[in-house]
Amino acid sequence: MPLVEHGLLVELIDIAESEAMNEAYGLRIPVLRRTDTGAELDWPFDTGQVVTFLR
C-alpha cells in the first residue's frame, strides 16, 4: 500500500459480522470512505484514482 507508506491513515473494518454492513458493502469491497465528507470509492481503483479521491 504505497500511499500508507506516505502517511495515509487507513482503518480496516471487517464486515463479516454485520449483516447490514455486508449488505451495503459486500459486492463493492474494498471500499475507501472519507471520514470528512463520507464520500466512498469502490473497487476497482488505482493509485491515481485514490490520489484524486483524496483531494
N, CA, C and O of each residue as an XYZ file, in Angstrom:
220
protein
N       0.844     -1.180      0.000
C       0.000      0.000      0.000
C       0.887      1.241      0.000
O       1.199      1.778      1.063
N       1.290      1.695     -1.166
C       2.243      2.804     -1.246
C       1.759      4.089     -0.590
O       2.575      4.832     -0.046
N       0.476      4.376     -0.621
C       0.001      5.623     -0.016
C       0.088      5.582      1.504
O       0.295      6.619      2.134
N      -0.065      4.419      2.098
C       0.081      4.280      3.545
C       1.514      4.601      3.941
O       1.751      5.219      4.978
N       2.455      4.188      3.130
C       3.865      4.482      3.400
C       4.140      5.978      3.371
O       5.149      6.431      3.911
N       3.247      6.759      2.741
C       3.407      8.208      2.658
C       2.476      8.949      3.620
O       2.256     10.151      3.467
N       1.933      8.244      4.602
C       1.171      8.902      5.655
C      -0.334      8.781      5.585
O      -1.017      9.332      6.448
N      -0.893      8.085      4.599
C      -2.338      7.911      4.538
C      -2.774      7.031      5.702
O      -2.239      5.939      5.891
N      -3.737      7.499      6.476
C      -4.254      6.721      7.598
C      -5.397      5.840      7.113
O      -6.311      6.316      6.441
N      -5.346      4.567      7.450
C      -6.337      3.597      6.993
C      -6.881      2.835      8.193
O      -6.123      2.403      9.061
N      -8.197      2.675      8.233
C      -8.828      1.846      9.249
C      -9.477      0.663      8.533
O     -10.331      0.850      7.667
N      -9.079     -0.528      8.889
C      -9.663     -1.728      8.295
C     -10.873     -2.148      9.117
O     -10.799     -2.239     10.342
N     -11.982     -2.401      8.439
C     -13.215     -2.810      9.109
C     -13.671     -4.127      8.515
O     -13.868     -4.235      7.305
N     -13.838     -5.133      9.368
C     -14.316     -6.446      8.946
C     -15.844     -6.423      8.940
O     -16.470     -6.232      9.982
N     -16.434     -6.617      7.773
C     -17.889     -6.542      7.648
C     -18.572     -7.900      7.837
O     -19.799     -7.985      7.781
N     -17.802     -8.947      8.057
C     -18.350    -10.300      8.106
C     -19.373    -10.493      9.221
O     -20.305    -11.281      9.065
N     -19.220     -9.799     10.326
C     -20.104     -9.997     11.476
C     -21.362     -9.123     11.446
O     -22.247     -9.287     12.286
N     -21.448     -8.209     10.498
C     -22.572     -7.279     10.438
C     -23.376     -7.517      9.159
O     -22.882     -7.296      8.054
N     -24.598     -7.961      9.322
C     -25.452     -8.201      8.156
C     -25.697     -6.911      7.373
O     -25.692     -6.914      6.142
N     -25.909     -5.812      8.096
C     -26.167     -4.530      7.431
C     -24.954     -4.074      6.626
O     -25.096     -3.641      5.483
N     -23.759     -4.167      7.218
C     -22.553     -3.747      6.501
C     -22.250     -4.689      5.348
O     -21.807     -4.242      4.290
N     -22.481     -5.982      5.533
C     -22.256     -6.946      4.470
C     -23.184     -6.655      3.298
O     -22.778     -6.746      2.140
N     -24.421     -6.307      3.598
C     -25.382     -5.981      2.549
C     -24.982     -4.693      1.826
O     -25.108     -4.605      0.605
N     -24.507     -3.709      2.560
C     -24.150     -2.417      1.973
C     -22.852     -2.476      1.171
O     -22.731     -1.821      0.136
N     -21.877     -3.264      1.647
C     -20.545     -3.227      1.047
C     -20.091     -4.536      0.400
O     -19.071     -4.550     -0.288
N     -20.806     -5.611      0.597
C     -20.360     -6.933      0.182
C     -19.907     -7.071     -1.254
O     -18.947     -7.791     -1.526
N     -20.567     -6.406     -2.177
C     -20.221     -6.521     -3.597
C     -19.258     -5.435     -4.055
O     -18.840     -5.437     -5.213
N     -18.894     -4.498     -3.161
C     -18.072     -3.355     -3.565
C     -16.687     -3.351     -2.907
O     -15.887     -2.460     -3.191
N     -16.388     -4.306     -2.052
C     -15.142     -4.240     -1.284
C     -13.926     -4.558     -2.131
O     -14.011     -5.376     -3.047
N     -12.803     -3.933     -1.845
C     -12.639     -2.955     -0.771
C     -13.220     -1.597     -1.154
O     -13.270     -1.235     -2.329
N     -13.651     -0.866     -0.152
C     -14.221      0.470     -0.323
C     -13.401      1.440      0.523
O     -13.115      1.172      1.690
N     -13.029      2.561     -0.072
C     -12.401      3.637      0.688
C     -13.476      4.648      1.031
O     -14.267      5.034      0.170
N     -13.513      5.081      2.293
C     -14.513      6.060      2.728
C     -13.800      7.207      3.415
O     -13.003      6.995      4.329
N     -14.088      8.418      2.974
C     -13.509      9.611      3.598
C     -14.271      9.920      4.876
O     -15.501      9.949      4.877
N     -13.553     10.149      5.956
C     -14.216     10.474      7.218
C     -14.706     11.915      7.246
O     -15.624     12.234      8.002
N     -14.116     12.789      6.441
C     -14.522     14.193      6.454
C     -15.784     14.453      5.644
O     -16.592     15.299      6.029
N     -15.976     13.753      4.538
C     -17.125     14.009      3.664
C     -18.096     12.833      3.569
O     -19.249     13.010      3.176
N     -17.638     11.642      3.926
C     -18.463     10.446      3.778
C     -18.435      9.875      2.371
O     -19.076      8.858      2.106
N     -17.699     10.515      1.459
C     -17.612     10.026      0.078
C     -16.933      8.662      0.057
O     -16.049      8.383      0.867
N     -17.355      7.822     -0.871
C     -16.814      6.462     -0.971
C     -16.270      6.197     -2.366
O     -16.807      6.680     -3.362
N     -15.196      5.423     -2.418
C     -14.586      4.992     -3.671
C     -14.574      3.466     -3.662
O     -13.894      2.848     -2.843
N     -15.331      2.866     -4.578
C     -15.455      1.407     -4.657
C     -14.357      0.817     -5.531
O     -13.842      1.485     -6.428
N     -14.002     -0.434     -5.267
C     -13.084     -1.198     -6.089
C     -13.733     -1.435     -7.435
O     -14.947     -1.633     -7.462
N     -13.048     -1.431     -8.521
C     -11.598     -1.340     -8.661
C     -11.127      0.114     -8.733
O     -11.798      0.964     -9.318
N      -9.983      0.385     -8.140
C      -9.361      1.699     -8.231
C      -7.856      1.525     -8.255
O      -7.318      0.513     -7.804
N      -7.182      2.546     -8.798
C      -5.719      2.517     -8.829
C      -5.188      3.684     -7.997
O      -5.969      4.476     -7.470
N      -3.889      3.790     -7.881
C      -3.282      4.820     -7.051
C      -3.687      6.219     -7.500
O      -3.962      7.082     -6.667
N      -3.724      6.449     -8.805
C      -4.118      7.756     -9.318
C      -5.535      8.132     -8.919
O      -5.797      9.282     -8.568
N      -6.448      7.173     -8.969
C      -7.828      7.437     -8.571
C      -7.922      7.726     -7.077
O      -8.723      8.563     -6.659
N      -7.120      7.050     -6.278
C      -7.111      7.302     -4.833
C      -6.591      8.705     -4.556
O      -7.159      9.424     -3.734
N      -5.528      9.099     -5.225
C      -4.992     10.449     -5.046
C      -6.037     11.497     -5.401
O      -6.216     12.460     -4.656
N      -6.725     11.331     -6.514
C      -7.792     12.254     -6.917
C      -8.911     12.256     -5.893
O      -9.422     13.322     -5.551
N      -9.300     11.110     -5.401
C     -10.368     10.970     -4.410
C     -10.023     11.721     -3.119
O     -10.907     12.268     -2.460
N      -8.759     11.744     -2.770
C      -8.344     12.372     -1.514
C      -8.150     13.877     -1.618
O      -7.959     14.537     -0.598
N      -8.194     14.426     -2.800
C      -8.012     15.889     -2.962
C      -9.244     16.651     -2.596
O      -9.258     17.879     -2.676
